[in-house]
Amino acid sequence: MSSVAAARAVPVGRGLRGLQRTLPLVVILGATGTGKSTLALQLGQRLGGEIVSCGWPRRLGTPEKVIDRKVELEKEDGLVLHKRLSQVDPEMAAKLHPHDKRKVARSLQVFEETGISHSEFLHRQHTEEGGGPLGGPLKFSNPCILWLHADQADKRLDKRVDDMLAAGLLEELRDFHRRYNQKNVSENSQDYQHGIFQSIGFKEFHEYLITEGKCTLETSDQLLKKGIEALKQVTKRYARKLTSHNLSFVPPVYGLEVSDVSKWEESVLEPALEIVQSFIQGRKPIATPIKMPYNEAENKRSYHMCDLCDRIIIGDREWAAHIKSKSHLKQLKRRRRLDSDAANTIESQSISPDHDKEPKEKRSSGQNEQELKCSF
């Protein structure tokens, strides 16, 4: 989700001797396809910075064997993992959905590697000097954070996929499939839910890769088009998911609109250069930081159980969205209908004995009269 232009030492002039003799840490955030890598390269080339790609393994900050352990945990049943977590870290277990295997596995991994619960780690970070409710103290003081965002990114993302194909994506997929996945497919043991195989851009071409050269050209072409369309759709969904995240940062965040690529120089690069250079020179940027909405009362890890839908919901915002969702309202309507039917049934049952009693009394009276007539 982010690219980072990391700080490195550079000489400064006499007028800047009061400043730190390093470039600031420049963090470039944004959804997939917004141009983070492009901007990072341009800033690095013009300002002499060092570029560090911040993918999830690097953010994890742990050796490969530890990452493998997390992958191993994710292969286990989610409910079993959650039960294990509740035994060693009940506080964190109460904040995580049983189906959120990635986070549950991460918390178990922390405990297994350190012997300290994940929740205890977070408590320690929050109480450190400079820490707060959102996390621990900043490792780098005064970071320069740029957020690339686009209002209408679908066409841009489609072009991104087309550019990847033109740059040799299919050749890379064929090579990866042949070296790492072909044997799994032959044994019907392919797994697109864990590790590198779950990455966007590979599983979407599964049918095409396993049938290439074994079917007609027309069928192969159709499967290729199907894979390309699937890749475009999942890329858009992923971008929307990233964009929907609430970026509640303590440091100021400077937004850059990237919808119109033809205006990249004046809308993105030049403003970014001005912002970063102002940080280097120790002055306030001309640009105004984005005001990120943040509700301190909102609990992102609150536990809610919806008995109607038989679902666990984590987070105040997610709960508010759930009770307004079509599925929940449908269940609510169904419950009200059942309750109404049950009430009507009870009411009819409470009335029916009186109705039955009168005919019985009349019938008994008639029978007595008949018996009297017969006796005479």
N, C-alpha and C positions, 0 to 999 in steps of 0.2 A: 504493500500500500504506500510505501514511502521510499524516497531516496534521500540520502543524507550527504551533504558536502561537509566533511569533517574538518575540524580546525587543524592548522599546522603552523609552526613558527615562521614568521616573516619579519624582515627588518622594517622599522618604522622611522619616519622622519622626525626632526626636532620638535615639530609642532604636535606630535602625537606621543611624546615620551611619557606622558601621564597615563597613557592607556596600556592595557595588556599587550604584550608583544606577540599576540597570536590573532589569527583570524577568528571570528566568531563561529560557533557551530551553526551551520545553516541547514535547517530541516525542511525538506520539500515533501509536502503531503498531497494526497489526492487519490481519486478513484482510478481504476485501471484505464489506460488509454487517454489520460489527460496531458501527457507530455512531461512527466516528472524526470525521466532519464534525459530527455533532450535538454531541458532547462538546467539540470545538474551539470551536464557536459559543457554547456555554454558558459555557465558561471565559473566552472572549474578552469576552463581554458582562458577566460578573460581575467580572472582574479587570482589564478594560481593555487586554487584549493585542491585538496585531496578528496576524491569521491569514494564513498562507501555505500554499497547496496545493502539495504536493511530488509532482507527477507526474514521469514519467521524463524529459520534455524539460527540466523545470526542474532536475532533478538533474544532467542532462548539463552544464548550465551553459555552453552554447555557442550561437552564433547560429543562426538558422533555416537558413541556407545550409549550415552544418556538419551539422545534423540531416538535411537533404536528402541530403547526401553519404553519410551512413551508410545511408540508405534505398536509395540507388543501389547501394551496395556489396552490400547484402543481396539484391539482385535477381540478382546474379551466381552462378555455380555455386559451391557450398560447397567442393568439393575444390580448385577453382582458387584461391579466396580463401585457403584454408588453406596451399596451396603458396606463394602470394605472401607470406603472413605468415611462413612458415618461412624465407624468404630474408632478410627484414628484421628479424625478431625470433624466432629459433629457440627461445628460452627460453619465450616466451609461447605459441608454436605447440605446444610439447610439452605444455602444460597445458590446451589447449583441444581439444575434440572437433571433427573436421572438419565435422560436421553442425551444430555450434553457430554458425550463420552470424551471429547477432546479436553475439555476443562477439568472433568473429573479425573482423567488420566494424568493430567498435568499436576493436579494437587497431590495425587498419590505418589507421583514421581518425586515431588519435592520432599515428601515425608520419607520415602524409601532411601533417598540419597543423603539426607541430612539428619533424619531422626527428629526433625522439628516440623510441626504442622504448618501448612501453607498459611492458614489464618494467623498464626503467631508471627510468621515472617512479615505479613502485611501490617500487623499491629506495630511491630518494631519500626517498620519504615515510616508509618504515619506519625510516630512519636519522636522521630529524629528531628534535630534542628533543621528547619526549612521544610519539613514535611507537612502534610495536611490531609483532609478527607479524601482527596483524589489520589494520594500516593506519597512516596517518600520525597526527600529533597532532590532538586535537580542536580545531575552530575556535572552539567556544564552551565555556568552562570550566564545569564543574558543571552539565551539562544535566539537566533533569527528564524522564525517559523513562517514559511510560505505555504499557502493552501491553494492548489490549482482546482478550479471547479468549472463545470460547463452546464448550462441550462438544458441544451438539447444536444446530447452526445451520441445519439444512435447512429447517425450517418458517420460520425467520426470513428466510432467503434467498428462499424462495418468496414470502413476503409483500413482500419488497423489490421483486421483479419486478412483482408485482401493483400495488404503489404507484406504480412507475414508469409502468406502463401507464395507471393512473388519472390520472397527472399530465400525460399527453400524449405518451408515448413514440412511439406510432404516428404522430402528426402530425409529430413531428420526423424520424422515419425516412422518411416519404413526402417531406418537403421536401428532405432530404439526398439521397435517391435521385433525385429529379427534377432537382436542381441539379448533382449531381456524378457520378452513376453511370448514369443512364438511357442516355446516349450510349454509354458503354462497353458496356452490355448489348446495345444494338442492333448494335454492331460485334463482339460476342462477345469483348470484350477486358477484361471485368471481372477484377479481381485482388483477392482477399481475403487475400493473404498479406503485403502490404507496406503501410506507411503507415497512415493513419487507417482504411482499409477493413478492416484486420484486427481492429479493435476489437470487443470483445464487445458484442453487442446490435444489430449491423447485418447481418452475413452470415447470421445465423440466420433472418432474415426475407426472404432473397433470393427464394425461390419465391413467397411471398405478394406481395411488392412488384412483381415483373415480370408477375404474372398478374392483379393487382387490376383489376377492370373488364373483363377479357377472358375471364372464366369465370363459371360459375354461382355464385350466392351460397353454395350449399352447399359447393362446392369451395373457394371463397375462405375460408369459415369454417374448413374443415378445415386449410387451409394456415396460417391464422393460429394455430390451436391448436397445430399442429406447431411453428411458430416460437417460440411462447411456451414450450412444453415444452423445446425445444432451448436456449433462453436460460436457463431455470432449471437445466438439467443442467450447462451449461458454467459457469454462475456457481458452482455447488456444487463442481465440479472445481477451478476457479480458487481458491476459498476454501480447499479442502483442501490445495492445493499451497502456498499462502502459509503456512498453519498448520504445515505440515511443515518449514518452514525452521528451521534451528537458529540462534536469536538469541543469538549469542555476543558480548555487549557487554562492554566494559571498565567503563563507568559502570553504576550500579545501575539495574535495570529493575523497575518496580512494576506488577504484574498486576492487572487489574480484570475480574471475571467478568461477562459481559454476556448470558448465556443467557436470563435471565428479564427481558424488557423491562418487565414490570409493576413490577419492583423497581429501575428505573433510578436513581431519586433516591438511595435508601439504599445500593445496591450499586455504583454507578458515579460519579454526579456528586458526592455528598458526600465519598467517599474521595478522589476526584481533587482536589477543592478543598482538602482538608486537606493533601494531599501537596504541591501547588503552593504553597500559602500557607506551608508549612514551609520550602520552598526560598527564598521571598521573605524570610522572617524570619530565615533563617540557622540554623534548628534542624533536628534530625533528625526525619524523618517518623515517625509512629506505626506506619504500615504497614511490613512487612518486605519487602525486595526479593526478587524471584524468584531462586532459584539456578539459573542456566542451565548445563546440562551442557556441558562443553567439554573435549575431549581434545587436548592440545597435540601429542601424537604422531600424531594423525590428519592425513593429508595430503589436502586436498580437491582437489588438482590432480595427483595421481599418475597416471601413464599405465599402463594395463593393456591387453594384447591377448589376447582370448580366441580361440584358434585353432579351438576346437570350434565356436563360434558365428560366427566370422569377424566379430567386433565389437570396437570400441575402447571401453574403459570408462575414464572419468576420475573419480578420487577413490577413496579407500580404502573409504568407506562404500558407494558405488555398486558397487564391485567385490565387496564382501562380500555385498551384496544380489543381485548378478547370479549368483554361483556357487551361490546357494540358490534361484534362480528356476526355475519349471517348464520354461521353454524350455531353460535350460542343462542341467538334470538330464535332460531328454529327449534332448538331444544326447549327453550323457555316457553314458546307457544305450545309445543307438544305437552309439556308438563302441566300448563294451565288447562289445556283441554282434558287431560286425564283427571286432573283434580276436579274439574267441573263435572265430568261424567261420574266420578266417584261420589261427589256431593249429591247429584241427582239420584243416584242409585240408593244412597242411604236415606234420602228424603222419601223416595217411593216405598222403600221397605218399612219406614216408620209409619206411613199412612196405610199401607195395604192391610194390616191386621184388622183395622176398624171396618174396612170395606168387606173383608172376608167374614167378619163376625156377624154382620147384619144378615146376609144370605143364610148363614148357618142357623141363626135364630129363627128366621122365617121358615127354613126347611124343617127344623125341629118342631116348630109349632104346627106345620102342615102334617108332619108325620104323626103327631099326637092326635090331631083331629081325625086323621084317617084311622088310627088305631081305635079311637073311641067309636067311630061309625061301625067299624068291623065288630066291636064287642057287642053292639046292640044288634 
